């Protein structure tokens, strides 16, 4: 689906908020299970995590025989990352490709403009 390396990935989930990227496979799998109530051992599901610096992410993928731990660091720029559950979304293949190239795959937020009070 996503590229030659992960052609069988069916879903991509972004862990909202900040994640301590010093965590390894076991720590990230625990976050998937406890914080999101998802099964980290479900085959072909990619879980993505972003730290506070926003220029690097980690990915966790169960391949059936073991975990694959992915790490991506942008040389210039930062990832746009969902920070609350309201911003969370399952990524499509196109959105994942945008994310991996440093583009924003998430819908832009539109703020309501409130009229100014007369003084």
C-alpha positions in Angstrom: 0.0 0.0 0.0 2.4 2.7 1.1 5.7 1.7 -0.5 7.6 -1.4 -1.4 8.8 -1.8 2.2 5.3 -1.7 3.7 3.1 -2.6 0.8 0.8 -4.7 3.1 0.0 -1.9 5.6 -3.8 -1.6 5.8 -4.2 1.3 8.3 -2.1 4.2 9.6 -2.8 5.7 13.1 -1.2 8.8 14.5 -0.8 8.9 18.3 -2.0 12.3 19.3 0.0 14.6 21.5 3.7 14.3 22.3 5.4 11.0 22.7 8.8 10.5 24.4 10.7 9.2 21.4 13.3 7.6 23.7 10.8 4.8 24.1 11.6 1.6 22.1 9.3 -1.1 20.8 8.0 -2.2 24.1 7.2 1.3 25.4 5.5 2.3 22.1 3.5 -0.9 22.0 2.3 -0.2 25.6 1.1 3.2 24.6 -0.9 1.7 21.7 -2.5 -0.8 24.1 -3.1 1.3 27.2 -3.7 4.9 25.9 -5.6 4.0 22.7 -7.1 0.6 23.6 -5.8 -0.8 20.3 -3.9 -4.1 19.7 -0.2 -3.4 18.8 0.0 -7.0 17.6 -2.6 -6.5 14.9 -0.8 -7.3 11.7 -0.3 -4.6 9.0 -1.3 -1.6 11.1 1.3 1.2 11.3 1.3 3.4 14.5 3.1 6.7 14.2 4.4 8.8 17.2 5.8 12.3 17.3 7.9 14.0 19.9 8.0 17.7 21.0 10.6 18.7 18.5 8.2 17.8 15.6 11.1 17.1 13.2 11.2 13.4 13.8 8.7 10.6 14.2 8.8 6.9 15.0 6.6 4.2 13.6 5.7 0.8 15.0 4.5 -2.1 12.7 3.8 -5.7 13.7 4.7 -7.9 10.7 3.4 -11.2 12.2 6.8 -12.5 13.2 8.1 -9.4 15.0 7.9 -5.6 15.2 9.4 -3.2 12.7 10.5 0.1 14.3 10.7 3.0 11.9 12.4 6.4 12.5 12.2 9.4 10.2 13.9 12.8 10.8 13.3 15.8 8.6 16.5 17.8 7.8 14.5 21.0 7.4 11.0 21.8 8.6 8.7 20.0 11.0 5.8 17.6 11.0 2.3 19.0 11.5 0.9 16.6 14.2 -2.5 16.2 15.8 -2.2 17.2 19.5 -5.7 16.4 20.7 -8.3 13.6 20.2 -10.4 16.0 18.2 -7.6 16.4 15.7 -6.9 12.6 15.5 -7.6 10.8 12.2 -6.7 7.6 10.5 -4.5 8.5 7.5 -5.2 7.6 4.0 -2.3 6.4 1.7 -2.1 9.9 0.2 -2.1 11.6 3.6 0.7 9.3 4.7 2.8 10.2 1.7 2.3 13.9 2.4 3.4 13.3 6.0 6.5 11.5 5.0 7.6 14.3 2.7 7.0 16.9 5.4 3.7 18.3 4.1 0.6 18.8 6.3 -1.9 15.9 5.7 -4.4 17.1 8.2 -7.3 19.4 7.3 -6.7 23.1 8.1 -8.5 24.4 11.1 -10.8 27.4 10.4 -11.2 29.7 13.3 -14.4 31.5 13.8 -13.9 35.3 13.4 -15.8 37.1 16.1 -16.9 40.7 15.5 -15.0 43.2 17.7 -16.9 45.0 20.4 -17.5 48.7 19.9 -15.7 50.8 22.5 
